[in-house]
Amino acid sequence: MGLFTPAQARTELAQLRPVLDELVVVRADMVELSAALAVGGTPTPLGGLPEQKAAEARLNELMTEVQQTGAELKGIAPLLVDFPGELDGVPVLLCWLEGETELGWYHRLDLGFAGRRRLP
């Protein structure tokens, strides 16, 4: 996969939003199902072990779908999606964090998330 310009990353993020939204729902279901089953195996209104396994499989499918675009799924709780790019000849990751309305941040590869800056 190639590098994303900020405009390309924003377009890709917009196309990924339904996948990311579903990922958040499935993640919450998975946590609820896992917690209920860990405390004595009592099913929840969401179901039991079969539903937990189905949620786990769906979560993996959704994560793969994100990564097949060339984006990097760096975190799942909260969701953190990076798009490899370049700004002024410097390799960067164009960075989106769950809860943000748009892709507006980047960080150099060597600085990581703590080095996030607003996109120019």
Summary of the structure (lengths in Angstrom):
residues: 120
radius of gyration: 16.8
end to end distance: 24.0
largest distance: 55.6
contacts: 324
relative contact order: 0.16
helix: 46%
strand: 26%
